[in-house]
Amino acid sequence: MAKELAFLGIQAAPPEAVLVSRNYLTAVEILADAGLKAERARPDALGWG
């Protein structure tokens, strides 16, 4: 059935999946990259414990 749906250009997702737009996902990736870059630039680690 997955092949038939793909042929029709339909994407199936499980009921528990959270679907977001491509623009939202790109924005989250940009923010994550900026946060990681800032953390690498810190002189000391955050010290999570």
Secondary structure, DSSP 8 states (H G I E B T S, - for coil): -HHHHHHTT-----TT-----HHHHHHHHHHHHHHHHHHHHSSS-----
